[in-house]
Amino acid sequence: MKSNNQINVPQAREAMDKFKMQAASEVGVNLTDGYNGDLTSREAGSVGGQMVKKMIEAYEQGLQ
């Protein structure tokens, strides 16, 4: 199945991949480079949730 996720700025892919790996590490999910289709929905959701949490924190810091 082809992914529809697209990065708006192609040069940001490497940074986003690093960010995702960092978020996964923080919540205790073991991600690998490439295919991670064996993750449970709970694990994938916790990684995405952690990423959103970090982005909101960064935005709030920028407002101060």
PDB file of N, CA, C and O in Angstrom:
ATOM      1  N   MET A   1       0.837  -1.169   0.000  1.00  0.00           N
ATOM      2  CA  MET A   1       0.000   0.000   0.000  1.00  0.00           C
ATOM      3  C   MET A   1       0.890   1.242   0.000  1.00  0.00           C
ATOM      4  O   MET A   1       1.795   1.363   0.826  1.00  0.00           O
ATOM      5  N   LYS A   2       0.633   2.154  -0.919  1.00  0.00           N
ATOM      6  CA  LYS A   2       1.424   3.372  -1.026  1.00  0.00           C
ATOM      7  C   LYS A   2       0.965   4.399  -0.004  1.00  0.00           C
ATOM      8  O   LYS A   2      -0.233   4.611   0.181  1.00  0.00           O
ATOM      9  N   SER A   3       1.918   5.031   0.654  1.00  0.00           N
ATOM     10  CA  SER A   3       1.609   6.050   1.652  1.00  0.00           C
ATOM     11  C   SER A   3       1.256   7.366   0.980  1.00  0.00           C
ATOM     12  O   SER A   3       1.874   7.749  -0.014  1.00  0.00           O
ATOM     13  N   ASN A   4       0.268   8.052   1.519  1.00  0.00           N
ATOM     14  CA  ASN A   4      -0.118   9.364   1.007  1.00  0.00           C
ATOM     15  C   ASN A   4       0.522  10.493   1.797  1.00  0.00           C
ATOM     16  O   ASN A   4       0.287  11.664   1.499  1.00  0.00           O
ATOM     17  N   ASN A   5       1.326  10.161   2.798  1.00  0.00           N
ATOM     18  CA  ASN A   5       1.989  11.192   3.589  1.00  0.00           C
ATOM     19  C   ASN A   5       3.043  11.881   2.738  1.00  0.00           C
ATOM     20  O   ASN A   5       3.894  11.233   2.130  1.00  0.00           O
ATOM     21  N   GLN A   6       2.972  13.201   2.705  1.00  0.00           N
ATOM     22  CA  GLN A   6       3.945  13.962   1.941  1.00  0.00           C
ATOM     23  C   GLN A   6       4.507  15.069   2.805  1.00  0.00           C
ATOM     24  O   GLN A   6       3.784  15.695   3.580  1.00  0.00           O
ATOM     25  N   ILE A   7       5.799  15.305   2.670  1.00  0.00           N
ATOM     26  CA  ILE A   7       6.456  16.410   3.346  1.00  0.00           C
ATOM     27  C   ILE A   7       6.364  17.617   2.417  1.00  0.00           C
ATOM     28  O   ILE A   7       6.711  17.524   1.240  1.00  0.00           O
ATOM     29  N   ASN A   8       5.901  18.743   2.940  1.00  0.00           N
ATOM     30  CA  ASN A   8       5.760  19.945   2.111  1.00  0.00           C
ATOM     31  C   ASN A   8       7.101  20.492   1.659  1.00  0.00           C
ATOM     32  O   ASN A   8       7.213  21.034   0.559  1.00  0.00           O
ATOM     33  N   VAL A   9       8.116  20.357   2.494  1.00  0.00           N
ATOM     34  CA  VAL A   9       9.460  20.808   2.150  1.00  0.00           C
ATOM     35  C   VAL A   9      10.335  19.559   2.075  1.00  0.00           C
ATOM     36  O   VAL A   9      10.718  19.013   3.110  1.00  0.00           O
ATOM     37  N   PRO A  10      10.655  19.098   0.863  1.00  0.00           N
ATOM     38  CA  PRO A  10      11.400  17.837   0.725  1.00  0.00           C
ATOM     39  C   PRO A  10      12.703  17.793   1.513  1.00  0.00           C
ATOM     40  O   PRO A  10      13.112  16.720   1.957  1.00  0.00           O
ATOM     41  N   GLN A  11      13.358  18.922   1.695  1.00  0.00           N
ATOM     42  CA  GLN A  11      14.618  18.956   2.429  1.00  0.00           C
ATOM     43  C   GLN A  11      14.406  18.650   3.920  1.00  0.00           C
ATOM     44  O   GLN A  11      15.373  18.395   4.638  1.00  0.00           O
ATOM     45  N   ALA A  12      13.174  18.673   4.382  1.00  0.00           N
ATOM     46  CA  ALA A  12      12.893  18.442   5.798  1.00  0.00           C
ATOM     47  C   ALA A  12      12.726  16.963   6.138  1.00  0.00           C
ATOM     48  O   ALA A  12      12.592  16.620   7.312  1.00  0.00           O
ATOM     49  N   ARG A  13      12.732  16.086   5.146  1.00  0.00           N
ATOM     50  CA  ARG A  13      12.492  14.663   5.403  1.00  0.00           C
ATOM     51  C   ARG A  13      13.454  14.096   6.437  1.00  0.00           C
ATOM     52  O   ARG A  13      13.026  13.406   7.362  1.00  0.00           O
ATOM     53  N   GLU A  14      14.735  14.375   6.296  1.00  0.00           N
ATOM     54  CA  GLU A  14      15.727  13.817   7.224  1.00  0.00           C
ATOM     55  C   GLU A  14      15.476  14.308   8.650  1.00  0.00           C
ATOM     56  O   GLU A  14      15.569  13.532   9.600  1.00  0.00           O
ATOM     57  N   ALA A  15      15.160  15.592   8.797  1.00  0.00           N
ATOM     58  CA  ALA A  15      14.884  16.141  10.128  1.00  0.00           C
ATOM     59  C   ALA A  15      13.622  15.518  10.720  1.00  0.00           C
ATOM     60  O   ALA A  15      13.580  15.229  11.916  1.00  0.00           O
ATOM     61  N   MET A  16      12.600  15.309   9.904  1.00  0.00           N
ATOM     62  CA  MET A  16      11.360  14.699  10.386  1.00  0.00           C
ATOM     63  C   MET A  16      11.592  13.242  10.792  1.00  0.00           C
ATOM     64  O   MET A  16      11.040  12.779  11.790  1.00  0.00           O
ATOM     65  N   ASP A  17      12.397  12.530  10.029  1.00  0.00           N
ATOM     66  CA  ASP A  17      12.716  11.145  10.392  1.00  0.00           C
ATOM     67  C   ASP A  17      13.465  11.091  11.728  1.00  0.00           C
ATOM     68  O   ASP A  17      13.200  10.222  12.558  1.00  0.00           O
ATOM     69  N   LYS A  18      14.393  12.017  11.927  1.00  0.00           N
ATOM     70  CA  LYS A  18      15.138  12.082  13.183  1.00  0.00           C
ATOM     71  C   LYS A  18      14.197  12.429  14.339  1.00  0.00           C
ATOM     72  O   LYS A  18      14.292  11.850  15.421  1.00  0.00           O
ATOM     73  N   PHE A  19      13.287  13.380  14.098  1.00  0.00           N
ATOM     74  CA  PHE A  19      12.308  13.788  15.092  1.00  0.00           C
ATOM     75  C   PHE A  19      11.416  12.608  15.482  1.00  0.00           C
ATOM     76  O   PHE A  19      11.122  12.405  16.660  1.00  0.00           O
ATOM     77  N   LYS A  20      10.991  11.836  14.484  1.00  0.00           N
ATOM     78  CA  LYS A  20      10.143  10.669  14.737  1.00  0.00           C
ATOM     79  C   LYS A  20      10.881   9.622  15.564  1.00  0.00           C
ATOM     80  O   LYS A  20      10.306   9.046  16.488  1.00  0.00           O
ATOM     81  N   MET A  21      12.132   9.374  15.248  1.00  0.00           N
ATOM     82  CA  MET A  21      12.923   8.394  15.994  1.00  0.00           C
ATOM     83  C   MET A  21      13.128   8.848  17.443  1.00  0.00           C
ATOM     84  O   MET A  21      13.089   8.032  18.364  1.00  0.00           O
ATOM     85  N   GLN A  22      13.349  10.153  17.640  1.00  0.00           N
ATOM     86  CA  GLN A  22      13.520  10.699  18.985  1.00  0.00           C
ATOM     87  C   GLN A  22      12.225  10.541  19.783  1.00  0.00           C
ATOM     88  O   GLN A  22      12.261  10.132  20.944  1.00  0.00           O
ATOM     89  N   ALA A  23      11.092  10.860  19.174  1.00  0.00           N
ATOM     90  CA  ALA A  23       9.799  10.736  19.850  1.00  0.00           C
ATOM     91  C   ALA A  23       9.531   9.278  20.209  1.00  0.00           C
ATOM     92  O   ALA A  23       9.045   8.989  21.302  1.00  0.00           O
ATOM     93  N   ALA A  24       9.842   8.361  19.301  1.00  0.00           N
ATOM     94  CA  ALA A  24       9.640   6.933  19.563  1.00  0.00           C
ATOM     95  C   ALA A  24      10.497   6.478  20.741  1.00  0.00           C
ATOM     96  O   ALA A  24      10.039   5.711  21.588  1.00  0.00           O
ATOM     97  N   SER A  25      11.718   6.944  20.791  1.00  0.00           N
ATOM     98  CA  SER A  25      12.615   6.583  21.883  1.00  0.00           C
ATOM     99  C   SER A  25      12.072   7.088  23.223  1.00  0.00           C
ATOM    100  O   SER A  25      12.160   6.397  24.238  1.00  0.00           O
ATOM    101  N   GLU A  26      11.513   8.294  23.213  1.00  0.00           N
ATOM    102  CA  GLU A  26      10.992   8.885  24.450  1.00  0.00           C
ATOM    103  C   GLU A  26       9.805   8.109  25.012  1.00  0.00           C
ATOM    104  O   GLU A  26       9.613   8.069  26.227  1.00  0.00           O
ATOM    105  N   VAL A  27       9.002   7.488  24.134  1.00  0.00           N
ATOM    106  CA  VAL A  27       7.836   6.735  24.609  1.00  0.00           C
ATOM    107  C   VAL A  27       8.100   5.232  24.649  1.00  0.00           C
ATOM    108  O   VAL A  27       7.191   4.451  24.930  1.00  0.00           O
ATOM    109  N   GLY A  28       9.333   4.825  24.371  1.00  0.00           N
ATOM    110  CA  GLY A  28       9.705   3.420  24.496  1.00  0.00           C
ATOM    111  C   GLY A  28       9.284   2.522  23.351  1.00  0.00           C
ATOM    112  O   GLY A  28       9.108   1.318  23.536  1.00  0.00           O
ATOM    113  N   VAL A  29       9.119   3.100  22.155  1.00  0.00           N
ATOM    114  CA  VAL A  29       8.759   2.312  20.978  1.00  0.00           C
ATOM    115  C   VAL A  29      10.018   2.115  20.143  1.00  0.00           C
ATOM    116  O   VAL A  29      10.740   3.073  19.864  1.00  0.00           O
ATOM    117  N   ASN A  30      10.278   0.883  19.749  1.00  0.00           N
ATOM    118  CA  ASN A  30      11.475   0.555  18.993  1.00  0.00           C
ATOM    119  C   ASN A  30      11.186   0.659  17.495  1.00  0.00           C
ATOM    120  O   ASN A  30      10.639  -0.269  16.899  1.00  0.00           O
ATOM    121  N   LEU A  31      11.561   1.805  16.884  1.00  0.00           N
ATOM    122  CA  LEU A  31      11.401   1.991  15.444  1.00  0.00           C
ATOM    123  C   LEU A  31      12.674   1.588  14.730  1.00  0.00           C
ATOM    124  O   LEU A  31      13.769   1.659  15.289  1.00  0.00           O
ATOM    125  N   THR A  32      12.516   1.168  13.495  1.00  0.00           N
ATOM    126  CA  THR A  32      13.667   0.870  12.651  1.00  0.00           C
ATOM    127  C   THR A  32      13.598   1.750  11.417  1.00  0.00           C
ATOM    128  O   THR A  32      12.534   2.276  11.091  1.00  0.00           O
ATOM    129  N   ASP A  33      14.712   1.915  10.730  1.00  0.00           N
ATOM    130  CA  ASP A  33      14.696   2.622   9.448  1.00  0.00           C
ATOM    131  C   ASP A  33      13.941   1.753   8.462  1.00  0.00           C
ATOM    132  O   ASP A  33      14.178   0.547   8.382  1.00  0.00           O
ATOM    133  N   GLY A  34      13.044   2.351   7.718  1.00  0.00           N
ATOM    134  CA  GLY A  34      12.274   1.598   6.735  1.00  0.00           C
ATOM    135  C   GLY A  34      10.936   1.150   7.274  1.00  0.00           C
ATOM    136  O   GLY A  34      10.232   1.919   7.927  1.00  0.00           O
ATOM    137  N   TYR A  35      10.589  -0.078   7.006  1.00  0.00           N
ATOM    138  CA  TYR A  35       9.263  -0.619   7.307  1.00  0.00           C
ATOM    139  C   TYR A  35       9.045  -0.814   8.802  1.00  0.00           C
ATOM    140  O   TYR A  35       9.857  -1.437   9.485  1.00  0.00           O
ATOM    141  N   ASN A  36       7.937  -0.271   9.298  1.00  0.00           N
ATOM    142  CA  ASN A  36       7.554  -0.446  10.697  1.00  0.00           C
ATOM    143  C   ASN A  36       6.102  -0.887  10.799  1.00  0.00           C
ATOM    144  O   ASN A  36       5.411  -0.537  11.756  1.00  0.00           O
ATOM    145  N   GLY A  37       5.643  -1.641   9.834  1.00  0.00           N
ATOM    146  CA  GLY A  37       4.256  -2.075   9.783  1.00  0.00           C
ATOM    147  C   GLY A  37       3.866  -3.071  10.854  1.00  0.00           C
ATOM    148  O   GLY A  37       2.688  -3.401  10.996  1.00  0.00           O
ATOM    149  N   ASP A  38       4.834  -3.550  11.606  1.00  0.00           N
ATOM    150  CA  ASP A  38       4.530  -4.503  12.668  1.00  0.00           C
ATOM    151  C   ASP A  38       4.200  -3.818  13.994  1.00  0.00           C
ATOM    152  O   ASP A  38       3.959  -4.491  14.997  1.00  0.00           O
ATOM    153  N   LEU A  39       4.187  -2.480  14.005  1.00  0.00           N
ATOM    154  CA  LEU A  39       3.819  -1.754  15.221  1.00  0.00           C
ATOM    155  C   LEU A  39       2.331  -1.899  15.487  1.00  0.00           C
ATOM    156  O   LEU A  39       1.530  -2.004  14.557  1.00  0.00           O
ATOM    157  N   THR A  40       1.970  -1.905  16.754  1.00  0.00           N
ATOM    158  CA  THR A  40       0.550  -1.902  17.084  1.00  0.00           C
ATOM    159  C   THR A  40       0.010  -0.482  16.888  1.00  0.00           C
ATOM    160  O   THR A  40       0.774   0.480  16.813  1.00  0.00           O
ATOM    161  N   SER A  41      -1.300  -0.372  16.808  1.00  0.00           N
ATOM    162  CA  SER A  41      -1.921   0.954  16.695  1.00  0.00           C
ATOM    163  C   SER A  41      -1.576   1.805  17.901  1.00  0.00           C
ATOM    164  O   SER A  41      -1.362   3.011  17.778  1.00  0.00           O
ATOM    165  N   ARG A  42      -1.524   1.188  19.047  1.00  0.00           N
ATOM    166  CA  ARG A  42      -1.188   1.913  20.283  1.00  0.00           C
ATOM    167  C   ARG A  42       0.223   2.487  20.205  1.00  0.00           C
ATOM    168  O   ARG A  42       0.445   3.641  20.571  1.00  0.00           O
ATOM    169  N   GLU A  43       1.181   1.685  19.727  1.00  0.00           N
ATOM    170  CA  GLU A  43       2.566   2.155  19.615  1.00  0.00           C
ATOM    171  C   GLU A  43       2.681   3.294  18.601  1.00  0.00           C
ATOM    172  O   GLU A  43       3.301   4.320  18.879  1.00  0.00           O
ATOM    173  N   ALA A  44       2.084   3.108  17.437  1.00  0.00           N
ATOM    174  CA  ALA A  44       2.138   4.140  16.401  1.00  0.00           C
ATOM    175  C   ALA A  44       1.470   5.422  16.892  1.00  0.00           C
ATOM    176  O   ALA A  44       1.976   6.518  16.654  1.00  0.00           O
ATOM    177  N   GLY A  45       0.345   5.287  17.569  1.00  0.00           N
ATOM    178  CA  GLY A  45      -0.359   6.447  18.103  1.00  0.00           C
ATOM    179  C   GLY A  45       0.430   7.171  19.168  1.00  0.00           C
ATOM    180  O   GLY A  45       0.387   8.399  19.253  1.00  0.00           O
ATOM    181  N   SER A  46       1.153   6.418  19.987  1.00  0.00           N
ATOM    182  CA  SER A  46       1.944   7.064  21.035  1.00  0.00           C
ATOM    183  C   SER A  46       3.101   7.851  20.436  1.00  0.00           C
ATOM    184  O   SER A  46       3.467   8.903  20.960  1.00  0.00           O
ATOM    185  N   VAL A  47       3.681   7.361  19.351  1.00  0.00           N
ATOM    186  CA  VAL A  47       4.754   8.098  18.670  1.00  0.00           C
ATOM    187  C   VAL A  47       4.191   9.382  18.066  1.00  0.00           C
ATOM    188  O   VAL A  47       4.754  10.460  18.255  1.00  0.00           O
ATOM    189  N   GLY A  48       3.087   9.265  17.344  1.00  0.00           N
ATOM    190  CA  GLY A  48       2.463  10.450  16.750  1.00  0.00           C
ATOM    191  C   GLY A  48       2.030  11.446  17.805  1.00  0.00           C
ATOM    192  O   GLY A  48       2.209  12.651  17.629  1.00  0.00           O
ATOM    193  N   GLY A  49       1.471  10.968  18.887  1.00  0.00           N
ATOM    194  CA  GLY A  49       1.052  11.847  19.974  1.00  0.00           C
ATOM    195  C   GLY A  49       2.218  12.583  20.600  1.00  0.00           C
ATOM    196  O   GLY A  49       2.115  13.767  20.921  1.00  0.00           O
ATOM    197  N   GLN A  50       3.321  11.884  20.772  1.00  0.00           N
ATOM    198  CA  GLN A  50       4.519  12.507  21.339  1.00  0.00           C
ATOM    199  C   GLN A  50       5.051  13.582  20.399  1.00  0.00           C
ATOM    200  O   GLN A  50       5.496  14.638  20.848  1.00  0.00           O
ATOM    201  N   MET A  51       5.006  13.317  19.096  1.00  0.00           N
ATOM    202  CA  MET A  51       5.465  14.307  18.123  1.00  0.00           C
ATOM    203  C   MET A  51       4.602  15.564  18.194  1.00  0.00           C
ATOM    204  O   MET A  51       5.123  16.679  18.186  1.00  0.00           O
ATOM    205  N   VAL A  52       3.286  15.385  18.264  1.00  0.00           N
ATOM    206  CA  VAL A  52       2.379  16.533  18.346  1.00  0.00           C
ATOM    207  C   VAL A  52       2.625  17.302  19.633  1.00  0.00           C
ATOM    208  O   VAL A  52       2.658  18.533  19.625  1.00  0.00           O
ATOM    209  N   LYS A  53       2.798  16.592  20.729  1.00  0.00           N
ATOM    210  CA  LYS A  53       3.063  17.240  22.016  1.00  0.00           C
ATOM    211  C   LYS A  53       4.306  18.113  21.926  1.00  0.00           C
ATOM    212  O   LYS A  53       4.300  19.254  22.389  1.00  0.00           O
ATOM    213  N   LYS A  54       5.378  17.581  21.329  1.00  0.00           N
ATOM    214  CA  LYS A  54       6.628  18.322  21.194  1.00  0.00           C
ATOM    215  C   LYS A  54       6.459  19.534  20.284  1.00  0.00           C
ATOM    216  O   LYS A  54       7.024  20.593  20.560  1.00  0.00           O
ATOM    217  N   MET A  55       5.692  19.396  19.205  1.00  0.00           N
ATOM    218  CA  MET A  55       5.471  20.524  18.298  1.00  0.00           C
ATOM    219  C   MET A  55       4.683  21.631  18.990  1.00  0.00           C
ATOM    220  O   MET A  55       4.979  22.811  18.801  1.00  0.00           O
ATOM    221  N   ILE A  56       3.692  21.265  19.783  1.00  0.00           N
ATOM    222  CA  ILE A  56       2.908  22.259  20.521  1.00  0.00           C
ATOM    223  C   ILE A  56       3.793  22.965  21.545  1.00  0.00           C
ATOM    224  O   ILE A  56       3.717  24.185  21.693  1.00  0.00           O
ATOM    225  N   GLU A  57       4.626  22.212  22.248  1.00  0.00           N
ATOM    226  CA  GLU A  57       5.542  22.817  23.217  1.00  0.00           C
ATOM    227  C   GLU A  57       6.483  23.813  22.530  1.00  0.00           C
ATOM    228  O   GLU A  57       6.720  24.903  23.051  1.00  0.00           O
ATOM    229  N   ALA A  58       7.017  23.441  21.365  1.00  0.00           N
ATOM    230  CA  ALA A  58       7.907  24.319  20.638  1.00  0.00           C
ATOM    231  C   ALA A  58       7.185  25.593  20.187  1.00  0.00           C
ATOM    232  O   ALA A  58       7.747  26.686  20.244  1.00  0.00           O
ATOM    233  N   TYR A  59       5.947  25.442  19.743  1.00  0.00           N
ATOM    234  CA  TYR A  59       5.161  26.600  19.328  1.00  0.00           C
ATOM    235  C   TYR A  59       4.906  27.534  20.505  1.00  0.00           C
ATOM    236  O   TYR A  59       5.056  28.750  20.387  1.00  0.00           O
ATOM    237  N   GLU A  60       4.522  26.958  21.634  1.00  0.00           N
ATOM    238  CA  GLU A  60       4.253  27.769  22.825  1.00  0.00           C
ATOM    239  C   GLU A  60       5.498  28.498  23.296  1.00  0.00           C
ATOM    240  O   GLU A  60       5.409  29.640  23.746  1.00  0.00           O
ATOM    241  N   GLN A  61       6.658  27.859  23.201  1.00  0.00           N
ATOM    242  CA  GLN A  61       7.912  28.496  23.572  1.00  0.00           C
ATOM    243  C   GLN A  61       8.190  29.682  22.645  1.00  0.00           C
ATOM    244  O   GLN A  61       8.742  30.695  23.076  1.00  0.00           O
ATOM    245  N   GLY A  62       7.811  29.555  21.387  1.00  0.00           N
ATOM    246  CA  GLY A  62       8.009  30.635  20.425  1.00  0.00           C
ATOM    247  C   GLY A  62       7.108  31.832  20.681  1.00  0.00           C
ATOM    248  O   GLY A  62       7.419  32.942  20.248  1.00  0.00           O
ATOM    249  N   LEU A  63       6.006  31.625  21.371  1.00  0.00           N
ATOM    250  CA  LEU A  63       5.094  32.724  21.683  1.00  0.00           C
ATOM    251  C   LEU A  63       5.571  33.573  22.842  1.00  0.00           C
ATOM    252  O   LEU A  63       5.141  34.715  23.003  1.00  0.00           O
ATOM    253  N   GLN A  64       6.450  33.021  23.640  1.00  0.00           N
ATOM    254  CA  GLN A  64       6.908  33.751  24.843  1.00  0.00           C
ATOM    255  C   GLN A  64       7.994  34.749  24.523  1.00  0.00           C
ATOM    256  O   GLN A  64       8.482  35.438  25.418  1.00  0.00           O
TER     257      GLN A  64
END
